[in-house]
């Protein structure tokens, strides 16, 4: 069971932000069923309010609502993954073009500081922090343009990318475990033909 500590909140936007962040930062894995009862208790809200938040998260493709089955952290398909990364390429090229038109010292300073933070996390082998900083870098670029639409779009695309990467990582881990099981079985499988006189 995944446990995420969340402070009590009073408004839907705060609940949305906390859940969005937990999913985007891979604290809630793709495919996880979101318990309405538990989340209502954690946030101290009614099911109606929680469902309003679920609806917004579903509009952003961060969760999936299944009729009579509940809400689940989204597990993007291969087609959705392709669309997300194509959209990211298109929007991030525009973001960089805007920043490159008139590079201000404040922009350069913020980017240099961020890259130093990434280097420190890499040197410390703090993979969780490095993953977060890598995603934050794209958000920082959008923020530095001063264009709120860029920020909103990049924020959503970054969260979806995180879900895709998390889902792919889980699949690769499962495949690695399966291959390891097969590899461990190979010596006994190679002996089988000898036992049958082959």
Secondary structure, DSSP 8 states (H G I E B T S, - for coil): ----------SHHHHHHHHHHHHHTTSS-TT-EE-HHHHHHHHT--HHHHHHHHHHHHHTTSEEEETTTEEEE----HHHHHHHHHHHHHHHHHHHHHHHHT--HHHHHHHHHHHHHHHHHHHTT-HHHHHHHHHHHHHHHHHHHT-HHHHHHHHHHHHHHHHHHHHHHHHHHHHHHHHHHHHHHHHHHHHHHHHTT-
